[in-house]
Amino acid sequence: MSAYDQFVHEARNQFNRVADSQRNAITTAGGWIADALASGRFLYAFGTGHSHLLAEEVFYRAGHLAKAVPILEETLMLHLNAIEATYLERETGFAARILEKYPVQTGDVIVVASNGGRNAVPVEMVLEARNRGLRTVAITNVDQTFRWPSRHASGKRLAEVADLVIDNCGVDGDAAIQIEGLPCRVGPPSTITGALIINLMVVQAIEDLVKKGVDPEVYVSSNTNGDDHNDRLLKKYRSHIRHL
């Protein structure tokens, strides 16, 4: 089987495993988000390295919630210094300093994504958020998580500290396929499965809000006739969401 076909096959299988095995956890997370928004609270999302893409997935885009706040720390992303970011993710104490920059409150929900789930910053982000009264949701690779020791001082992994865990159903090391003649595996699906999970949570939350009779406040495409609609939402939430 070609690499192309292998990767399509594996990605489809992981999508199906997520949809079939994680439905209860994902719909629960969606319900938590809906409850938070209906009560005037917000959704936050955080990830380090490539997982920060899942925080951006919820933010300021057509079909997504206006009250979704990404927690974006440039030094933990890849565009400034990718090597440094790898080591900063392992530092204890960093997550608390990041979270202080955001107006989180009791009743908010935070989603923390980390494929490996062992580094200090994602673990600490959940612990700090829980201390502040947030409901915490982890997106992680459960198969990989429990093969490796935690790098957090508590000895705990992300899957062991979050209120709710959603498994991206990936493989150890993330790279999913083998090409004959190459000793290492290639093709990491965790970003696309993570995006599936994030979007499933959000659409569930929106459906729940509509059933409650609550306006979900969703952006529409700025490439259609959505500017006036979006501008009203941006004006309403710009003071709360620092990245707008």
N, C-alpha and C positions, 0 to 999 in steps of 0.2 A: 504494500500500500504506500502511495506517495506521502510525503510530509504534509502536503496540502490536505489530502483526504484523512490522514491520521488526526490532524489538528481539528478539522471540522467534526470528525467523529467524537473525539474526546471532549470538545467544547459542548457539543450537543448532549453527550452523556452527563457532563457535569451540570448543565442547565436542568436536565430532567431530574437528576438526583436532588438538586436544590429544590426544585418545584415540588417534588414528591415528598421528600423527607423533612423539609424545613417549613412547610406551610403553616403549621401551628405557631411556630416561633415568629415567623414573619407577620402573620396576621395579628398576633399579640402585640408586636412592636408597632404595627400600624394603628392599632387601637390605642396604645399609649400616646402616640403622636397626636391622634385625634383628640383625646382627652386633654392633652396639654394645650393644644391650640384653642379648643373650645373654652378653656379656662383663662385665656389670655396669655398663655406662656408660649415658648418658642422651641423649635427643633434646632439642635446643634449637631455638627458632624466634624470628626477629626480623624486624621490618619497621618502617618509619617512615610517618607520615601514615596514609592508609587501609590501607596494607599491613600495619600492626600488627594488623589484624583477622585476618590469617592466622596470626600468632603465638597469638592467643587461640583460634583454631579448634582447635588441638591440645590445649588445656588444660582439664582438669577437666570433662570432659563424657562423657555416656554413649557407649559404643562407641569410646572413645579410650584411649590409653595412659596409665597412671598415671605413667610415667617420662618424660613430656613436659613441658618447662620453657619457658614463654614468657619472653622478655627484653622487659620492659615498662618503657620510660622515658617518664614522663608528659610531659616537656617536648617529646618528639618525636611525641606523639599530638595529638589535636585538641580534647580537652575542656577543657584549661586555657587555651591561647592558640594558636589555629590559625595565626595570622600568624607568630608567633615560631617555631613549629615548622617552618614552611617554610624559614626561614633557618638555624635550628640544624642542619637536615639537611645543610647544605652545609659545616659546620665540620669542619676536619681536627682530629683529636685527641680528639674527643668519644666515638667508639666505644670506644676503649681504656679510657676512664674508666667507661663503662657495663659493659663486659665484666668489669672487676675486681670488680663486685658479685656475680658469679655463680661458683659453684665448678666451672667447666669444667675438664676434664682431657683428656689424650691419649686418643683412642679414642671420645670423644663425637662426635655428628653435629650440625651446626647448619644449619638452613634459613634463608636470608636472602631476603626478598621485597622487590622494588622494581620497579614497573612500568617506570619510566624507566631505572633502572640507572645513572644518571650522577652522582648526588649523593655527596658524600664519605663520609657516615656508613655507608651500606650497603656501599660498597666497602671502607672501612677495617674494618668489622666482619668481613668475610671474611678480610682480610689478618691481622688480629689473631688470629682463631680458628685460622687455618692455622699461625701462629707458635706457638700453644699445642698443636698436634697434633690439632686437630679435623678431621674430614672436612667439607667445605663444599659445600652445595647452593644454587644460586641459582634463584629463580623470577623471571623477568623477561620483558619484551616485547622480543624480539630485533629485530623490525622497527623499533621506536622507538629502541632503544639505539644503533644504529649510524648514526642520522641526526643525532645530536647529540654534541657534545664532552663529555668527562668534566669534572666539577667537583672531582675528587680530584687532589691534587698529583702523583700518579704519571702522570696522564693516562689511567689505565685505567678501564674501565667494569666494572660488576658481572660481566657475562658474560665478561670477560677475566681475572678473578682467581679465580673459584670452581673447585673441582675438578670439579663437575658442573653443567651448565646445563640448566634446563627452561624451555622457551618457552611462555608463556601464549597464544601465537598471536593476540595482539591487533593493533590498528591504531595507527598513529602518533597520539599525543595521547589515546589510550584511548577517547574518545567515538566511538561506532560508527555512529550513524545520522544521516541528514539529514532535517530537516523543511522542507518547502517554505515559503519566506518567512522562514526563520531563517538568518542567515549562518553560524552556528557549528553544529558537530555536537553531538549529545547522546547520553546513554545509555552510561556506562562499564561494560564487562563484566569488568574485571580482577579485581574482588573475587570474583565467582562462579566465574570460571575458576581463580583462585588456590585457592579453597576446594576445587574439584574436584581439583586437583593434590595438595594437601595430603592430602585424604582417600584418594586413590588410593595415595599413598606409604604412608600408615599402614595401610590394609587389606592392602597387599602385605607390609609388615613383619610384621603380625600373622600372616598366612598362613605366612610363612617361619619365624616363631618356632614355630608349632604343628608344622610339618614337622620342625623341629629337636628337638621334644620339650621345648620351653621354654615355661613359662607366660608369656603376653604381658602379664599384669597389666592388665586392661582394666576401666575403670569401667562400672557399669551405672546405669540411670536411678534417680535418687533419688525419682522419682515412682512407682516400683513398690515392690518390697520389697528395694531395693538398699542400704539404709543400713548394715547390718552389714558387708556385703562392702566397700563403699566406705570405711567407717571403718577397716578393717584396712589398706587401702592408704594412706589419709591419715596414719595413725599411723606407718606405715613410712617415708614419704617427706617428711613435713612439715618436718623439719629441713634437708632438702636443697633443697626448692622454696620459695623465699621468698614466693611469692604465694599459697600455700595459707592 
